[in-house]
Amino acid sequence: MIDLNAIVSKIGADMAAMEDRGRVADYIPQLGRVDPQQFGMAVVTAAGDTYQTGHASTPFSIQSVSKVFTLAIALGRLGEALWKRVGVEPSGHAFNSILQLETEAGIPRNPFINAGALVVTDSILAGHAPRETLGEILRFVRMSAGDDSIHINRNVAASEEAHGHLNRALANFMMSHGTLQNAPDLTCGTYFHQCAIEMNCLQLANAGRFLMGGNAGQNLISAEKVRRINALMMTCGHYDGSGEFAFRVGLPGKSGVGGGILLIVPGKASVAVWSPGLNRRGNSRLGTMAMERLANATGWTVFV
């Protein structure tokens, strides 16, 4: 029998002793101010049991982890038609690269790189005011987490607005190819605020339960869409480090430059980890190590 309490506690102690904690995402000034010494982890099982360690109750900016929730909303609204505007293949490039857009007619490789996430947000916006769309996103996240206190950090959103020039370039390039349907400023503004949603590890782990599937999830979306999202998390959830994460951890996960990672163990658990220092691929350094240790200690993997 797996002793999750002991496993999670040991991982927390091991991570606390690590000296190389990576580098915070200082290109977004508000994120650059976060103390890299922090580490938190929360595991929520299919039965609803919870296990925590470290700074699991400290709120952080989920950044690109938000793309999981907007993708769920977009698939619920558009279904398979979404894939006419964004692909499902790994990119092999940095998350904010414009190179493939130039060679592939403005169609992003997948919904988890920034260009693809902008298309997903644009599809949800669909002529609505950004405030309405952000309200819809927040309602979905709050419902999935069972927590109405989840909110958008306005300071982080403003920091992203002031320094989001590359994302605006991606949006304008796609607009020139007809990939976007709304004004780039509206899509980007909605995207910046979406990324600034603030949660702690326990809230994020609870929010991910709908992706466990089977009787474990909250049935917020269909089983088919759960499979689609998990597949994309496995192949594309860690940008150009997705292959290595799949190789080392063997479970679908989505990272964000705020240092958070959401990991799904189909039918068994939803896991969230946070440590703001990033590795060279833009994923949490300690968070990635912690997820590998959790997978090894529990034997959890989709490759059986």
Secondary structure, DSSP 8 states (H G I E B T S, - for coil): ---HHHHHHHHHHHHHT-S---B--TTSHHHHTS-TT--EEEEEETT--EEEEESTTS-EE-GGGHHHHHHHHHHHHHGGGGGGTS--S---S-TT--HHHHHTTT--S-TTSHHHHHHHHHHHHTTS-HHHHHHHHHHHHHHHHT-TT-EE-HHHHHHHHHH-HHHHHHHHHHHHTT---S-HHHHHHHHHHHHTEEE-HHHHHHHGGGGS-TTTS--SS-HHHHHHHHHHHHHHTTGGGHHHHHHHT-S-EEE-TTSEEEEEETTTEEEEEE---B-TTSSBHHHHHHHHHHHHHH---S--
